[in-house]
Amino acid sequence: MNNEPLLQVKNLKKYFVKNEPFQAPKDIKVIDDISFEIGKGETLGIVGESGCGKSTMGRTILKLYEPTDGQIIYKGTDITTFSKKQMLPFRKSMQMIFQDPYASLNPRFTIGDIIEEPMIIHNLYTPKERMERVQEMLNIVGLKPDHIRRYPHEFSG
């Protein structure tokens, strides 16, 4: 059995440079030396005050922001220095869910459409197989089959 972590984050740092007139540029340390591992099937919740760097950490791990320092290892591959083009094959299995569900989920799409959309974008499965996967995902998170036709505002919590 392979005990290799799904994701390893080692000493991750993300600094932004603040430039002000007539002053030397300053580093704003948003993420400063964060390390953790997530195994396959595990869930990690990131909790903190507004503005503490939770979203920046997620964006940096997904390589939407370039890390200032540290290492990101995904499925045994060090992706820290990967270009956008090199990241393309990895993007199929990575996703960030933003804090605001109204900004994250298109209110004009049903939950079924929202779950199916990445499979369409990445040209995965036949339409029938996609519907089966959508139903499977709903079941995994404890939703009923008829929830497939509901819109985001029809859910709470």
C-alpha positions in Angstrom: 0.0 0.0 0.0 1.3 3.5 -0.9 1.3 5.8 2.0 2.6 8.8 0.0 0.6 12.0 0.8 -1.7 13.4 -1.9 -0.4 16.9 -1.1 2.7 18.0 0.7 3.2 21.7 1.5 6.7 22.5 2.9 7.7 25.8 4.3 5.4 27.7 1.9 5.8 31.5 1.7 3.9 34.1 -0.3 5.0 37.7 0.0 3.6 40.6 -2.0 5.6 43.7 -2.6 4.1 47.0 -1.4 5.4 50.0 -3.3 4.8 53.5 -1.9 6.0 56.7 -3.3 9.3 57.9 -1.8 9.8 54.7 0.3 11.7 51.5 -0.2 9.4 48.6 -1.3 8.2 46.5 1.6 7.4 42.8 1.7 3.9 42.0 2.9 4.2 38.5 4.4 0.8 36.9 3.7 1.9 33.3 4.1 5.0 32.7 6.1 6.4 29.2 6.5 3.3 27.0 6.3 3.8 23.2 6.2 1.3 20.3 6.2 0.4 17.0 4.4 -3.0 15.7 3.2 -3.4 12.0 2.5 -5.8 10.5 -0.1 -9.3 10.6 1.2 -8.5 13.1 4.0 -10.1 16.6 4.4 -8.4 19.6 5.7 -10.3 22.7 6.9 -8.5 26.0 6.9 -10.0 28.4 9.5 -8.9 31.9 10.4 -9.9 35.5 10.6 -10.9 37.5 7.5 -7.8 38.6 5.7 -5.4 36.2 7.4 -4.3 34.5 4.1 -6.6 31.5 3.8 -7.5 32.2 0.1 -4.0 33.3 -0.7 -2.7 30.0 0.6 -5.2 28.1 -1.6 -4.4 30.1 -4.7 -0.6 29.7 -4.1 -1.0 25.9 -3.6 -3.0 25.7 -6.9 -0.3 27.9 -8.5 -2.7 30.7 -9.3 -0.1 32.8 -7.4 3.6 32.0 -7.6 5.1 31.0 -4.2 7.8 33.2 -2.8 9.5 30.2 -1.3 8.8 26.6 -0.2 7.7 23.5 -1.9 4.4 22.1 -3.2 4.4 18.4 -4.0 1.2 16.9 -5.5 0.9 13.2 -6.0 4.6 12.8 -5.7 5.5 15.5 -8.2 7.1 18.8 -7.2 5.0 21.4 -8.9 6.5 24.4 -7.2 8.3 25.7 -10.3 5.9 24.5 -12.9 4.7 26.9 -15.6 1.1 27.4 -16.5 1.4 25.0 -19.4 3.0 22.3 -17.2 0.2 22.7 -14.7 -2.5 22.0 -17.2 -2.6 18.2 -16.7 -2.8 18.7 -12.9 -5.7 21.2 -13.1 -8.1 18.4 -13.9 -7.8 17.1 -10.3 -7.4 20.3 -8.4 -10.1 22.7 -7.4 -10.5 25.5 -4.9 -13.9 26.2 -3.4 -14.1 29.9 -2.4 -15.7 31.1 0.8 -18.6 32.9 -0.7 -21.0 30.4 -2.2 -22.8 33.1 -4.2 -19.5 34.0 -5.9 -18.5 30.4 -6.2 -21.6 28.8 -7.7 -23.4 30.3 -10.7 -27.0 31.0 -9.6 -28.3 30.2 -13.1 -26.9 26.7 -13.1 -28.5 23.7 -11.3 -26.3 21.8 -8.9 -26.2 19.0 -11.5 -24.9 21.5 -14.1 -22.3 22.8 -11.7 -20.9 19.4 -10.9 -20.9 18.3 -14.5 -19.3 21.4 -15.9 -15.6 20.4 -15.2 -16.2 17.1 -16.8 -17.5 18.9 -19.9 -14.6 21.4 -19.9 -12.0 18.6 -19.7 -13.9 16.4 -22.1 -14.3 13.5 -19.6 -16.8 10.7 -20.1 -19.9 10.4 -22.3 -23.0 12.3 -21.4 -24.5 9.2 -19.8 -21.3 8.5 -17.8 -21.2 12.2 -16.7 -24.8 11.9 -15.3 -23.8 8.8 -13.4 -20.8 10.6 -11.9 -22.9 13.6 -10.9 -25.4 11.2 -9.1 -22.5 9.5 -7.5 -21.1 12.8 -6.2 -24.4 13.8 -4.9 -24.7 10.5 -3.0 -21.2 10.9 -1.6 -22.1 14.2 0.1 -25.5 13.0 1.3 -27.8 14.7 -1.2 -30.8 13.0 -2.8 -31.0 12.3 -6.6 -33.7 15.0 -7.0 -31.3 17.6 -5.8 -29.6 17.5 -9.2 -32.3 19.9 -10.5 -32.0 22.4 -7.6 -30.2 25.8 -7.7 -27.6 26.9 -5.2 -29.9 29.3 -3.4 -32.2 26.3 -2.6 -29.6 24.9 -0.2 -28.5 26.2 3.1 -25.4 25.7 5.2 
